[in-house]
């Protein structure tokens, strides 16, 4: 069995001056060839004898090693890189300390192996002749001199170290505290002010050996007394000792049999109080000089949590009394508060230690205990239980979900832990709903698929979401359904509106992150119609939450949702809210317009639904182009439906476009090739007569006329925008200036295949043209002009223009002609 004396934790000090746990292992010392010297080696205990190295550090003869609290060895390997070994047993710490002192040639009785020398060469030279610092006699008459000596020593690291050694070796702290008691008895204000400066300076020496004396049971209250007499308080001392002895009470909710543990708890509380309340707010310079004080508190907390965690009898009694119906309310309140503080302590632990801590609590039955506590009427007890539950959810939501699903097999829905959480959120008596906000955040974490695990045998997401929508969703949505039975919210007070806003926020999250579960629930329970009742609320934030919920649904572009919306005419309350808002330019106005704009651009089915049912209510809104754009888009869709062969023609146009070889497309041509169907709808088409009979290709003259009819309609809607374009039609294909691309389609009389007669060779604008009346058809040519940018307003202007046929025939295009840019 491995020797527990050598069991250690390895810590490093991070940039925030907090200790990070690097792992637990077993330490040894030995010669390392690569490092050319004796070294400290720590191997991870989880990996066995040949475990991975957590630490390999050469014992440098010039490195200052410090021994703290009998079980800690701390040192710096480089600038801003501090290391610490925390031993499980004092004997193991002593053995390694002897090895370090042996390498450095030091007496193992010392607590530091080297003097810390950090200042300049000049300071070092000045102090070489004075190996130690001589302190004045510890008497009332020399307090001012000592205060000046301490203040002058703090800026220099070397003088700080010498001062610390002098104070430690001469037992100076206890002598100073004796003087403090004399000054208080004599009401010597000057002496008390000097002692304040001296004791504050000793804190800034940042030395563990001094802290161990100052924080001992017999000294700590006098140290706090010295710090009560701040000269800046104008003779009005603080009463910290009165608070600690008369107001603050230590309650053993469960008897602690270990006196060492009890003493450690007392010490940690008082030192934390000194750091937070007694010492003045440190400057940036002083903050760096108090790192040892932070470390002292940190390691004390780690030790307390470890000792409590290892005491199985203590934890067993704790949870037994928590869940015992015979436990009175006051006692249970104390037990819950203790457990809450215990969990808060665990937040100082590193992830590995915290993992062990919560596993221990889970094995002891913390979740069933919380379920019992949350079912009680005491608001304070429930609040503390909620805080404990939040620690568990943040640590491991999967563990909580597993417990919830297991208990559903034995208990009714009403007493499930998660339903208790939902009920407490709904019934929060706080006017600001502070507790409800916290609980909603916990529920959101529990239903978030991002932190759910998937394995080969089961998928947590599927199982838990199925459970949640079957057993819990009706509890969550109950206030919403109860308050939306009419056209307006039944209760529209501020607190109810805040609660409904929280519920809507969670439902919106479900719409975004869940799939068929939330879709089935919304459609089957008609949830969206109920939610849109809230757009009539007098509270704008609630109406906006309802709009946001609908906007998320529309944003999914799911036709199941769209059919549900159209079938139930669910845009009606939105239009009504928009009209009731009037001409006010506010969030409500912007949110509704943005929703309609999104529909116009991306959702065809809803576009038709809105225009067909609500156009008369919206047609007068002209300060934005959204609603006119909706109508235009609707008409374009209808036109395509009424002329299905136009889609076939447009497909011909699109399928036979091709690029020329051996060169890169310029910008104009690239945009033409990338044009979408809507841009092609605005094209101009030119179809001169053909001398070949298209009946062979299309199946007869009647079919040919039907095919060309929609193109003729487009010819009538469009015309050239200036006379210069008309003149170009009779000239050569070369152009000056930026034009739209043109191309030909020829219909062969011997085949049904339609092909381009030539690639687009110029930007010559097309124009409706024909030969002389009565002349036989010679060729079928389609020339299309596509604008580089498609502006909706252009379509409206074009519709007002009258198309006409050119008297000139478009000349054939040369294959070698180039696109002009």
Secondary structure, DSSP 8 states (H G I E B T S, - for coil): ---GGGEEEEEEE-TTS-EEEEEEEEEEEEEETTTTEEEEEEEEGGG-TT--EEEEEE--TT---EEETTTEEEEEEETTEEEEEEESSHHHHHHHHHHHHHHHT--TT-SBSS----S-HHHHHHHTT--S-----SSGGGHHHHHHHHHHHTT-HHHHHHHHHHHHHTTHHHHHHHHHHHHHHHT-HHHHHHHHHHHHHHHHT--HHHHHHHTSTTTHHHHHHHTT--GGGTT----HHHIIIII-----SS----HHHHHHHHHHHHHHHIIIIIS----HHHHHTTHHHHHHHHHHHHHHHHHHHH-HHHHHHHHHHHH-TTS-HHHHHHHHHHHHHHHHHHTTS-HHHHHHHHHHHHHHTHHHHHHHHHTSS-HHHHHHHHHHHHHHHHH-HHHHHHHHHHHTTTS-GGG-HHHHHHHHHHT---TT-HHHHHHHHHHHHHT-GGG--B-SS-BHHHHHHHHHHHHTHHHHHHHHHHT-SSSS-S---HHHHHHHHHHHHHHHHHHHH--HHHHHHHHHHTHHHHHHGGGG-S-HHHHHHHHHHHHHHHHTT-HHHHHHHHHTTTTHHHHHHHHHHTT--SHHHHHHHHHHHHHHHH-HHHHHHHHHHHHHHHTT--SSSHHHHHHHHHHHHHHHHH-HHHHHHHHHHHHT----SSS---HHHHHHHT--HHHHHT-EEEEE--SS-THHHHSSHHHHHHHHHHHHHHHHH---SSHHHHHHHTS-S--SS--------EE-SS-S-EE-SS----------B--STT------EEEEE--SS--HHHHHHHHHS----BSS------TT-----
